[in-house]
């Protein structure tokens, strides 16, 4: 004889509450280590809201309809969990969030529901409204993930799959209630609904944690390859780009480099101080970046030296680009507040030769050309 065990709602709620509590602890740890990550605050709020909504669902599972105060909090929590997930995803992907949208999609629909009940509107019309807005929020969360091309991890797509299921699980019952094929009651299929919600929420919140950890790791890698003063690639980051260009050279594609040095930079520091020197370096980097062609790269090579990497460029074209960059800096004085500083660059150009054993040989040739430019009077290209 087979023994079958049917879990009751309380047991399922306890199991779900324990898993959500674990996720909440992880989110709090992540928030402590990444206090500026606003998306984590939204996802933590979504987790808390969904837990509140689940608790109300279990406590009032034997009610066909919720008491109005309970309905207000229940639907606000349900909508809040989905809306805060959506806004968290927008922030995660670097998109703006209008905070006014949050109460508009959470509290306002719940207020409309309560008013509708007070005005004797049919539950068959009011419940589908809540389902529709919840499905909209799930659909928006799904859209935020799939609109971001170039995903290298599987995790975001798993989260997207969970929101796709949420969308269907909310949209289909809402439509069926509206057309009269399902009763307008909250307790329909409560047990399967909670099982589905528990499985989906584990997928979603585990995905959020994985995505957040991946983002933190990527940011650390970027910090290791970005110069903190100028915001351009540092020498370590430049080596990676140069290696890519060297491989392109092996495929018979022209690549060139320009090594630029700020003329008399020590004099600027000695006369005006290192703070003004930093202003000059940041200004030079910004003007060079804005003047580069699409695909070119700027690297702070060290001190007051900058390396420009030009793919698909022969040395003659590199010299034309270097002359243009020299003029940009020479014709744009730097303001120090009290006066204006005229800054110039000396630049050396070289191409990656077919006989080069590595990319460093082309950089050394550019360095020799730079010293010729400085020895010939500076503010010129060699």
Secondary structure in CASP SS format (residue, H / E / C, confidence):
PFRMAT SS
TARGET T0000
AUTHOR 0000-0000-0000
METHOD secondary structure of the structure
MODEL  1
X C 1.00
X C 1.00
X C 1.00
X C 1.00
X C 1.00
X C 1.00
X C 1.00
X C 1.00
X H 1.00
X H 1.00
X H 1.00
X H 1.00
X H 1.00
X H 1.00
X H 1.00
X H 1.00
X H 1.00
X H 1.00
X H 1.00
X H 1.00
X H 1.00
X H 1.00
X H 1.00
X H 1.00
X H 1.00
X H 1.00
X H 1.00
X H 1.00
X H 1.00
X H 1.00
X H 1.00
X H 1.00
X H 1.00
X C 1.00
X C 1.00
X C 1.00
X C 1.00
X H 1.00
X H 1.00
X H 1.00
X H 1.00
X H 1.00
X H 1.00
X H 1.00
X H 1.00
X H 1.00
X H 1.00
X H 1.00
X H 1.00
X H 1.00
X H 1.00
X H 1.00
X H 1.00
X H 1.00
X H 1.00
X H 1.00
X H 1.00
X H 1.00
X H 1.00
X C 1.00
X C 1.00
X C 1.00
X C 1.00
X C 1.00
X C 1.00
X C 1.00
X C 1.00
X H 1.00
X H 1.00
X H 1.00
X H 1.00
X H 1.00
X H 1.00
X H 1.00
X H 1.00
X H 1.00
X H 1.00
X H 1.00
X H 1.00
X H 1.00
X H 1.00
X H 1.00
X H 1.00
X H 1.00
X H 1.00
X H 1.00
X H 1.00
X H 1.00
X H 1.00
X H 1.00
X H 1.00
X H 1.00
X C 1.00
X C 1.00
X C 1.00
X C 1.00
X C 1.00
X C 1.00
X C 1.00
X H 1.00
X H 1.00
X H 1.00
X H 1.00
X H 1.00
X H 1.00
X H 1.00
X H 1.00
X H 1.00
X H 1.00
X H 1.00
X H 1.00
X H 1.00
X H 1.00
X H 1.00
X H 1.00
X H 1.00
X H 1.00
X H 1.00
X C 1.00
X C 1.00
X C 1.00
X C 1.00
X H 1.00
X H 1.00
X H 1.00
X H 1.00
X H 1.00
X H 1.00
X H 1.00
X H 1.00
X H 1.00
X H 1.00
X H 1.00
X H 1.00
X H 1.00
X H 1.00
X H 1.00
X H 1.00
X H 1.00
X H 1.00
X H 1.00
X H 1.00
X H 1.00
X H 1.00
X H 1.00
X H 1.00
X C 1.00
X C 1.00
X C 1.00
X C 1.00
X C 1.00
X C 1.00
X C 1.00
X C 1.00
X H 1.00
X H 1.00
X H 1.00
X H 1.00
X H 1.00
X H 1.00
X H 1.00
X H 1.00
X H 1.00
X H 1.00
X H 1.00
X H 1.00
X H 1.00
X H 1.00
X H 1.00
X H 1.00
X H 1.00
X H 1.00
X H 1.00
X H 1.00
X H 1.00
X H 1.00
X H 1.00
X H 1.00
X C 1.00
X C 1.00
X C 1.00
X C 1.00
X C 1.00
X C 1.00
X C 1.00
X C 1.00
X C 1.00
X C 1.00
X C 1.00
X H 1.00
X H 1.00
X H 1.00
X H 1.00
X H 1.00
X H 1.00
X H 1.00
X H 1.00
X H 1.00
X H 1.00
X H 1.00
X H 1.00
X H 1.00
X H 1.00
X H 1.00
X H 1.00
X H 1.00
X H 1.00
X H 1.00
X H 1.00
X H 1.00
X H 1.00
X H 1.00
X H 1.00
X H 1.00
X H 1.00
X H 1.00
X H 1.00
X H 1.00
X H 1.00
X H 1.00
X H 1.00
X H 1.00
X H 1.00
X H 1.00
X H 1.00
X E 1.00
X C 1.00
X C 1.00
X C 1.00
X C 1.00
X C 1.00
X C 1.00
X E 1.00
X C 1.00
X H 1.00
X H 1.00
X H 1.00
X H 1.00
X H 1.00
X H 1.00
X H 1.00
X H 1.00
X H 1.00
X H 1.00
X H 1.00
X H 1.00
X H 1.00
X H 1.00
X H 1.00
X H 1.00
X C 1.00
X C 1.00
X C 1.00
X C 1.00
X E 1.00
X E 1.00
X E 1.00
X E 1.00
X E 1.00
X E 1.00
X E 1.00
X E 1.00
X C 1.00
X C 1.00
X H 1.00
X H 1.00
X H 1.00
X H 1.00
X H 1.00
X H 1.00
X H 1.00
X H 1.00
X C 1.00
X H 1.00
X H 1.00
X H 1.00
X H 1.00
X H 1.00
X H 1.00
X H 1.00
X H 1.00
X H 1.00
X H 1.00
X H 1.00
X H 1.00
X H 1.00
X H 1.00
X H 1.00
X H 1.00
X H 1.00
X H 1.00
X C 1.00
X C 1.00
X C 1.00
X C 1.00
X C 1.00
X E 1.00
X E 1.00
X E 1.00
X E 1.00
X E 1.00
X E 1.00
X C 1.00
X C 1.00
X E 1.00
X E 1.00
X E 1.00
X E 1.00
X E 1.00
X E 1.00
X E 1.00
X C 1.00
X C 1.00
X C 1.00
X H 1.00
X H 1.00
X H 1.00
X H 1.00
X H 1.00
X H 1.00
X H 1.00
X H 1.00
X H 1.00
X H 1.00
X H 1.00
X H 1.00
X H 1.00
X H 1.00
X H 1.00
X H 1.00
X C 1.00
X C 1.00
X C 1.00
X E 1.00
X E 1.00
X C 1.00
X C 1.00
X C 1.00
X C 1.00
X E 1.00
X E 1.00
X C 1.00
X C 1.00
X C 1.00
X E 1.00
X E 1.00
X E 1.00
X E 1.00
X E 1.00
X E 1.00
X E 1.00
X C 1.00
X C 1.00
X C 1.00
X C 1.00
X C 1.00
X C 1.00
X C 1.00
X C 1.00
X H 1.00
X H 1.00
X H 1.00
X H 1.00
X H 1.00
X H 1.00
X H 1.00
X H 1.00
X H 1.00
X H 1.00
X H 1.00
X H 1.00
X H 1.00
X H 1.00
X H 1.00
X H 1.00
X C 1.00
X C 1.00
X C 1.00
X C 1.00
X C 1.00
X E 1.00
X C 1.00
END
